[in-house]
């Protein structure tokens, strides 16, 4: 990706941006890319990027076409100011961060996962290394806030009679949405227990397979409850499987000595 990054860097250097950095992000920086992955660049600068106009756009699309001919898909670059990123990091480390609601990710964009894994391509001012230094090791404030946010919902739905009644009615629309939501909450809690930034945008089970502290056979059990082969006939088993995972996730939190301090 070095040559593609050089192509991108030549375009970005035309702007009066003050300090700036170009990074490789997405699945390639997280080590989860495969033959279907695209290439994501992030561009950070002191001043906002000006409206590039048709000339810049034509140049960038030419770069994308050139690399597409080589089998490399370049995603649209993402521009952020240094001040914006500093504010986001401050908010998350203060326990108040929330994922950005973006169309291309189901559970929202999780900026800390992105920042913690980015690979600097051009960072002469050490912007990216400064952010990563603030995120390593995984901060206690982020762990505490994440568990406090997602664990109460798991406790609530575990015994909720609405959930049980929807199972009896085989309300597949309701149950499919709730099951996915609860699995997401379980993964959020377990990622925090394991001090791993939750990516949100993909390859979550691949990450979960590497958790050191988790319910046994976590990935296969999640797959089983998300995709019951018998449809409505299997929703009771689906709910039972989700409840078992909730119980064991709560136990993981307790056994990790996080119960009292994280409001578990």
N, C-alpha and C positions, 0 to 999 in steps of 0.2 A: 504493500500500500504506500510505500515511500514515494514512488513516482506520482501516483494520483494525488497524494498530499502536496507534493511540490507544485502540481498544476493548480490546485486550489489556493495555495499560499501566494502564488504569483498574482492571482486576481485580488485577494484580500489586501495585499500590501499597497494597493492603489489608494486606499482610504486613509485620511488623517484621523487615526483612532486613538492616539496616545499609546499607552501600554496595550499589548494585545497578545493573545495566545491562540494557537490552532491545535485541536486535539482530535484523536480518533476515539469514537465513543461507540455506544450500542453493543451489540452482541460480540463484536470483534474484541472490544476492550475487556469484556467480561469473560472471554474464553468460552463462549457458548455458541459461536457461529458455526454454520454448516454451509453446504453448497447453495442453499436458498437465501442466505443472508445478504443484505445490502451493506453498503459502507456509509457510516454516519460520521460527519464532521461537526464539531462545535467550534464556534469562533467567539472569543471573548475580547472585549476592548473597553477602554475607559469611556469613550464617547459612543453613542448609538450609531450604528451603521446608517449612513444616509440612503435615501431612496436611490438604488443603483441605476434605475432607468433601463431602457431597452438595450443599450450597448452592453452593460454588464450582464444582463440576462442572456443575451445572445452568446457572449463569451462563455458563460457558465454552462449553458446548454450544449455548446460545442464540446466542452470538456466532458460532460456526461455522455454525449454520443460517442466520443472517442473511446472512452473506457467501456461503454456498453458493447462496442464492437469486440472488445477483448474479454467479454463475459463478466465484467465488473459493474454492478449497479451502484451508482452514487446517489444517495438520498439527498434531498434538499438540505443545504447547510443550515444550522441553527445558530442564530446570533443572540448573544446576551451581553449586557454591560457588566463590568466588574462590580459596580455598586449593587446591581440586581442580585448577583450571585452571593455577594457578601451578606445582603439582607436575608436571603433564603437560608443560608447556613446559620446565621444568627438565630433565626426563628426556629429552625429545627433543633439546634443545640439547646435552645431555651425551652424545649418541650412543647412548642406551639406549631410545629410544621404540619402542613396538610398537602397531600398530593395535588398536583395541578390537574384540572379536568380537561383532558385533551381527547380529540376524537380518535386518535390512533392507538390509544391504550385503554383497555377495559377498566382497569382499577385505578387509573390516574398515573401521571408521571411522577416518579419518586426521584427527586433531584440528588439526594445523597448517594443513592446507588450508582447514579450516573457519574457524579463527581469523584467518588472513591475509586472508580475503576478506569477513568480516562487515561489514555496514553498521550502524553504531550508530543506533538510533532514540531511545534515551534513555540517556545515559551521562554524567551530570553529574560523576562522580568520575574520569573518564578511564580506566576499567578496560580497555576494549577498545583504546583507543589505546596504552596501556602495553604490552599483549600484542603488538600489531601492530608496535610499535617494536622489540621483541625479535626479530621474525621477518623484518624487512626491513633490509638485503637478505637473500636466502636464505643461511642460515648454512653455513659450510664444514663444520661438524661433522655436520650433517644430510646434506649431500651425500656426505661420506666414509662415514658409517655405512650409508647406503642402497646405495651401490655395493658396499661390502664384503659386505652382506647378500645381494644378489641376483645379482651377477655370477658368483660361484663355481658356483651351480647351473646357470647357462647353460653354463659351461665343462664341467661334468660331463655334462650330458645331451647336449651336442653330439656326443660320441663314444661314448656309452654303448651297448653292444651290446644291452641289454634294449630300448631304444627301437627300434633297427633290427629286432630280432626281432619286436616287436609289430607293426611295419609289415608284415613279411612274412606274419604271421598275420592281418592286417587286424583287429586287436583294437580295434574302434571305441570301446568303452567306455573302455578305457585311454587310447587316443590322443586322444580328445576332451578328456578331463580334463587330460592332460599338455600338449597344445597350448595350451589356454587358460591354464594355469599359466605356461608359458614366455613366452607373449605378455605376460602380466601382468608377469613379471620384466623383460622387455625394456623395457616402458613405464616401470617403476619406475626402471631405470638411466638411461634417456634423460631422464626428468623431472628426475632429479638432475643430470645433465650440463648440462641447460638451466636449472638453478636454478628449477624450477617445482615447487610442491607438488602431489604426486600426489593426485587427489581420491578415487579408489577406488570411489565410489558411483555413478558414471555419467558419460556424456559424455567418456570417456577419449580416444576417437579424435578428437573435436573439439579437445581440448587438444593431442593429438599432432600434429595438422595445423599447429599454430602453432609447433612446435619449430623453432628456428633451426639446431640441430645434430642431425642424424638421418640414417639411411639414406634414400636417394632413394625417393620414392613410398611412404613408410612406410604410410600409411593404407590405400591400395588393396592393398598386399601383405598386410597383416594381415587384411583382409577376405577375401582369396583363400585364405589358409591356414586361417582359422577356418571357412569355409563351402565346402569342396570340393564342386563340383557333382556329381561322379561317385560320391560315397560311398566305399566300400571301394576302388574302382579308383583313387582319387586320393590315397590316404594316403601313397604314396611321394612324390608331388609336394608333399604337405602337409609332410612331414618335411623335404624338401629346401628348401622355402621358409622353414621355421622356422630351419634351420641357417644359411641365407644371412643371415637377419636377425640371428641370434646373432653370426656372424662380423663383420658390419658394425657391430653395436652395440659389440663389443669394440674394433673399429678406431676408432669414434667416441670411446670413452673414451681410447684411446691418443693420438689426434690432438688431444684436448682437454687434453693435458699432465696427465692425472689418473692415468696408469698407475701410477707409482711410489708416489705418496702415498695412492692409494685401494686398493692391493693388487690391481690389475687384472693 
